[in-house]
Amino acid sequence: QVAAGQLDIGFGQLSSMAAAVTNGIPVTSIMGLVQAGDNGLMVPADSGWKKPQDLKGKRIAVAAGAASTTFFDAFLKAGGTSRSDFNIINVDTTALTSTYASGATDAALTTVAWQKPQVDSIRPSHPIFFSDVGLLIPGYGLIVRKDAVSQKSDILKRFVEVQQKTWVYIFAGHQQEGIDAILAERPGMRLDGNMMLAQLKGFMPLFETPATKGKPMGWQAESDWQNTVRIMQEVGMAKQAINPAELYTNTFISDQISRAQ
């Protein structure tokens, strides 16, 4: 929708955006949020499993087409395993939560920070993130058409600045206020504020990578994108090297808005 000009700004998985760029889609990231990535395995809290090798022979629920699935093989390889070491159960995306929560599988490949609070009351769990095996794949961020970077620079600059200030404010101990604001804007959706707060707290530690530590909120590191490009080549998503500059820009990130504010 962003590439077609139907939307000016998109909020989505930057790993999926990167895959789109390799296929000639003219989009780019203007702000990185969940930069350490939220993809990984959700496993029972009492399992003692901390790395992919601990799950050899176990059943893993995998949803075809999900962003997590795209880099699943790279994750297993980085963890010293492969698909043949597990019993892979392919499920529909809508059935992933119930399949895992019911105990039909031992683990689930998912966006853990979002899904973990949905199952904890039934099956307390903990994550094994892609980043735990050194696989830094970006999660959510803001996406625009590449030509918008120059054509709509003024409004994008102002929009990103508001986003920076908002997230810095939330990180400064105002998580509940952020959730309350969402609930007030959507009174008819019957959202679960407690679950949303748990999801937010799950995402917050993932906003920063070693390369972005100390940088302004939303700033993206070239080294992180170089790592993503390398992994994309390894899994066959990119036939040739992609210049990281094609995937992101820090043009609209204000250096005056630090994470510590």
N, C-alpha and C positions, 0 to 999 in steps of 0.2 A: 504493500500500500504506500509506503514511503517512496519507494523507487518510482512508482507510477504517478506520484504527485497528489495522491488522494489524502495524504497526511503530511504535515510539515515536519513533525518530530515523532519518532517512534521510541517506545521504551521496550527493550527486549534483550534477549541473550546475544551478547556480542560475538560469541563463538559461532552462532548461526549466521550473524551478519557477515563474519569473515568468510564463511563458506559461500555466501551469496556473492561476495566480491570476486571470489575465484571463478565464478560463473558469469562474470561481466555485469553484475548488477551495480549500478552507480550509487552506492551508499557509503557512508563512513560514520565513525563514532566521534561524537563531540564531547562526551563526558563518560568516564568510567565510574561505576558505582560498586557493584559486587565484583571487584577486580580479581580477588583470589579464587573466584568461582564457587558455586554452591553445589556442584555436581559431585556425586560419590555414591557409596553404598550405605544404606541404612541397615543396621544390624541390631539384634537384641542387646539391650544394655548389660545383661548378665552373661553374655556369650564369651566375653574375654577376647573376642576377635579384634585385632588392631591393624591388621594389614591383609591384603588379598590372599597371601599364602595361608593364612589361618583358616580360610574358607574352602580349601580344596575338597572337592567331592560334595559340596553343599549346593542347595538349590537357590538360584538367583533369578528373581523376576526382572525382566527387561522389557521395556515398552518400545516397540519399533517406531522410528520416526522422531523420538524425543531427542532433545539437545544432548542429554547425557549419553545416549546410545552412540552418537557420532564418534565420540572419543573413547568408547568403552575398551576397545582393543589396545589402544595406546596406554590406557590406565593399567590394564592387566599386565602388559609388557613391562611397564615401569615398575610394577610390583613383583616382577619375577614369575609371572604366571601367563596362562593363555586360556581361551574359552574351553579347550579340551579338559582343563582341570576342574570344571564345574558342570553342574546340571543346569543349563540355561532354560528358563521357562519364559517363553514369549507371551506377553499379555497385551491387551488393549490399554492405552493410556488411562482411560477412565476406570479400569479395574485394578490398577497397580496398587493403590492404597489398600483396598479390601483384600486383595490376594495376600499381601504381606501381613496385614493386621490379623488375618484369620489363622496365620501360621502355615499356610499352604506352601510358603517358601521360607528359606532361612534368611534371605536378604533381599533387598530391592535396590535397583539402580535408579537413582532419582535426583531431583534437586532437594537435597536433604533439609536445608534450613527451612524450606517452605513446607515440606511434607511431614517432617518429624513431629511437630506439635499435633498433627492430625491423628497420629497413631499412638502417641505416648500414653494416653489414658487406657488403651487396650493392650498395647505391647510396648512398654518402655524401651527406647532405642537410643543408639548413639551412632555418629557418622564415621565413616572412613572416607575422607575427602580425596579427590584427585590430587589435591595439593600435598596430601600426606606422603605421597610417593614422588613428589617433585614435579607433578604435572600441573603447571599453572595455566589453566584455561579460563579466560575471562567470563564472568557471568553477566549480570544485567548492566545496561548503560543506555545512553541516549543516542539515537541514530537519525541522520538526515540524508537527503540527497546530496551528492558531492557539490553540485552547482549551487546549492543553498548556502554553502559556506561563504561564498562571495556575494551572492544575490540577496541573501537575507541576514547578513552579518549583524546588523543593528539589533533586530529582535532576538536573534539567537544569543547574542552576547548578554542581553538583559535577562532572557529566560534562564540561561545557565547560571548567571549570578544569583538569581532567586533560588535556584536549586541548591547551589553551594551553601548559601546562608541558611536555607531550611535544614539541610542535613547536618551542618555544623551545630545548629540549635538543637536538633533532636539528639545528637551525640552528647550534648552538654547536659544530660540528665532529664530531657523532656520527651522521653519515649511515649509515656502515657498521654501526654498532651497531643502528640502526633496522631495516635490511634483515636483519641476522642474527636479530633477534627475530621477524620475519615468517617467515623460513625455519624457525626452530625450532618455531613454532606450526603449521606446515603441511608436515611432512616428507614426506607422501605425494603432494604436488602437483607435485613435480619443477620447481619454479620456478627461473628463471635469475637468480641473485643479481646478477650483473654487469649484466644488462640492467635489472633493477629499480633498481639504484643509479644507472644512467645516466638512467632515467626520473625518479627522485627529484630528481637534480641539474638536470634540465630544467625541472621544475616549480617549484623553489625561487625563482628570480628573479621568478616570476609571482605570488607570494604578496602582493605589495605594489603599490599604485597610488600616484600622486603625492598623492592625497587621504588615504591611510591611512598614509603615511610618518610614522614616529615614534609611531604609535598602538599600543596593545596588540595582541598576536597575535589575529587573528580579528575585530577591530573593523571595522565596515562604515561607509562614508561615505555620507551622504545624497546628496551630489553625484554619486557614482558611480551610485547607483540612479536618480537623476533622468535621467542620461545614458542609462541602459538603457531607461527608460520612453519617452524621446524617440525612441530608435531603434525600439522596438517599435511606436510609432505610425507611424513612417515606413514600416515594412515591412508595416503592416496587421495586426499581431498584437494591437494594442489599439485598439479603436474610439474610445475616449475616454481622457482623461488618468487615470492611476492614481496615487493618493497613494503615494509611496515607502514611507511608514510601513506600508503593507499588505504589503510585500515582505520586511521585515527587522526585527530588533530587536537592540539591543546590551545588553539587560537582563542577560544572563548572562556578559558579558565582564568579567573582572576587570581593573581598572586597575592592579593591583599586579604583574601579570605582563607585563613589557615584552619586546619582541623582543630587547633587548640582554642579557638575563640569560644 
